[in-house]
Amino acid sequence: MKPVVIPVAFAALIGLSAFTAATSLNAPMSIADGYAVKFTSTDPSGVFEKMKGTVVFNEQDLAAASFNVSIDVASINCGNGMQNRHAKSAKWFDAEQYPEITFASTGAKRTATGYETTGKITMHGVTKDLTIPFTYTPSGTGGVFAGTFEVSRSAFGVGEPSKKVPDVLKVDVTVPVKH
């Protein structure tokens, strides 16, 4: 009877190890230092300097992928103190009433050039669908996500119509993550 117990115990150990490995591949990763959320247009351009959230991403199980992130609106930096105050004011982002921009994914899929995630972005109290194309480069105990997309500020009620400030801004995001 003893000879059967050892192989069964060994098989159970291997089975449990495989479950642990599969579970850890879908474990949430936190956003690491070195992230960047940049927006560009003819004028203004800048960055949001504070971001937080969690990411679940496994290239072999995209159905389990999730991206839940938030950006601190008050962390906007246009490189000019007066522009920063104006951007945070009630006339534009209204950082006091709407302190965060959030994105919560509803799906992810592989594309010809990488991946894309779809989800809901909430900015300035307005929620819209958004698709973000991205690439993923694994490294060590995490990896780096990078994507570029466009956002219409008027679709979210941000700012006033202006000949100086374009309606559509390009957003470049680089997000290192770690387990």
C-alpha positions in Angstrom: 0.0 0.0 0.0 2.9 2.4 0.7 4.2 2.3 -2.8 0.8 3.7 -4.1 0.7 6.5 -1.5 4.0 8.2 -2.6 3.0 8.5 -6.4 -0.5 9.7 -5.4 1.0 12.3 -3.0 3.5 13.4 -5.7 0.8 13.7 -8.3 -1.3 15.8 -5.8 1.7 18.0 -5.1 2.3 18.6 -8.8 -1.4 19.3 -9.4 -1.6 21.8 -6.5 1.6 23.5 -7.8 0.1 23.9 -11.2 -3.0 25.5 -9.6 -0.8 27.9 -7.6 1.1 28.9 -10.8 -2.1 29.5 -12.8 -3.6 31.5 -9.9 -0.5 33.7 -9.6 -0.5 34.5 -13.3 -3.9 36.0 -12.8 -3.1 37.8 -9.6 -3.5 41.5 -9.4 -0.4 43.6 -10.2 0.1 47.1 -8.8 1.3 50.1 -10.7 5.0 50.6 -10.2 7.0 53.8 -10.2 7.9 55.2 -13.6 4.4 55.4 -15.0 3.5 58.3 -17.4 0.2 59.7 -18.5 1.0 62.4 -21.1 -1.5 64.5 -23.1 -0.5 66.5 -26.2 -2.2 68.9 -28.5 -1.2 72.1 -30.2 -1.7 73.8 -26.8 -1.7 72.7 -24.0 0.3 69.6 -23.4 1.3 68.1 -20.1 1.2 65.2 -17.7 -0.9 63.8 -14.8 1.6 63.0 -12.1 -0.4 60.7 -9.8 -2.0 57.4 -10.8 -3.0 54.3 -8.9 -4.8 51.1 -9.5 -4.5 47.4 -10.2 -4.0 45.3 -13.3 -4.7 41.6 -13.9 -3.1 40.5 -17.1 -2.1 37.1 -18.4 -1.4 36.8 -22.2 -2.8 33.3 -22.1 -6.1 34.2 -20.3 -7.3 37.5 -21.7 -10.9 36.8 -20.5 -9.6 37.3 -16.9 -7.8 40.6 -17.7 -8.9 43.7 -15.9 -7.5 47.2 -15.7 -8.8 49.5 -12.9 -7.0 52.7 -12.6 -7.5 56.2 -11.4 -5.7 59.5 -12.1 -5.6 62.3 -9.6 -6.9 65.4 -11.6 -5.1 67.8 -9.2 -1.8 66.3 -10.3 -2.1 67.9 -13.7 1.1 69.6 -14.8 1.2 71.7 -18.0 4.6 73.1 -17.2 3.1 76.5 -16.3 1.7 77.4 -12.9 -1.0 79.6 -14.2 -2.1 76.9 -16.8 -2.1 74.3 -14.0 -4.4 76.4 -11.8 -6.7 77.1 -14.8 -6.8 73.4 -15.7 -7.8 72.5 -12.1 -10.5 75.2 -12.0 -14.3 74.8 -12.3 -14.0 76.1 -15.9 -12.0 73.0 -17.0 -11.4 69.8 -15.0 -12.9 71.1 -11.8 -10.5 69.0 -9.6 -12.4 69.9 -6.5 -15.7 68.5 -7.6 -14.3 65.7 -9.9 -11.0 64.7 -8.2 -10.4 61.6 -10.3 -10.4 60.3 -13.9 -11.1 56.5 -13.7 -11.0 53.7 -16.2 -12.5 50.2 -15.5 -12.1 47.6 -18.2 -14.8 45.4 -19.4 -12.7 43.2 -21.8 -9.4 42.7 -23.5 -8.3 41.0 -26.8 -5.3 40.4 -28.9 -4.9 42.5 -32.1 -2.5 42.4 -35.0 -0.2 44.9 -33.3 -0.6 43.9 -29.7 -3.8 44.1 -27.6 -6.7 46.4 -26.8 -8.9 46.8 -23.8 -12.4 48.2 -23.7 -14.0 49.7 -20.7 -15.6 52.7 -19.1 -13.8 56.0 -18.5 -15.3 58.5 -16.1 -14.1 62.1 -16.3 -15.7 65.3 -15.1 -18.7 63.3 -14.0 -19.4 61.8 -17.4 -18.9 58.1 -18.2 -18.2 56.9 -21.8 -17.0 53.7 -23.5 -13.3 53.8 -24.4 -11.0 51.4 -26.3 -7.3 51.6 -25.6 -4.8 49.8 -27.9 -1.7 48.8 -26.1 1.4 46.7 -26.1 2.7 44.6 -23.2 6.4 43.9 -22.5 6.9 41.3 -19.7 9.9 41.8 -17.4 10.9 40.2 -14.1 7.9 40.1 -11.8 5.7 42.3 -13.9 5.9 44.2 -17.2 5.2 47.4 -19.0 2.0 48.5 -20.7 2.1 51.3 -23.3 -0.7 52.7 -25.3 -1.9 55.8 -27.2 -5.4 57.0 -27.8 -7.4 60.2 -28.3 -10.0 61.8 -26.1 -12.5 64.5 -26.9 -12.7 66.9 -24.0 -16.0 68.3 -25.0 -17.6 64.8 -24.9 -16.9 64.9 -21.1 -17.8 68.6 -20.6 -14.2 69.6 -19.9 -13.5 73.2 -20.7 -15.3 75.6 -23.0 -15.3 75.8 -26.8 -12.1 77.4 -27.7 -10.1 78.3 -30.8 -6.9 78.1 -28.7 -7.4 74.7 -27.1 -8.3 71.8 -29.5 -11.2 69.5 -28.6 -9.3 66.2 -29.2 -6.2 65.5 -27.2 -3.7 62.6 -27.7 -3.0 60.6 -24.6 0.2 58.5 -24.3 0.2 56.1 -21.3 3.2 54.0 -20.1 2.4 51.8 -17.0 5.0 49.5 -15.4 3.4 46.9 -13.1 4.7 44.5 -10.5 3.4 41.5 -8.6 
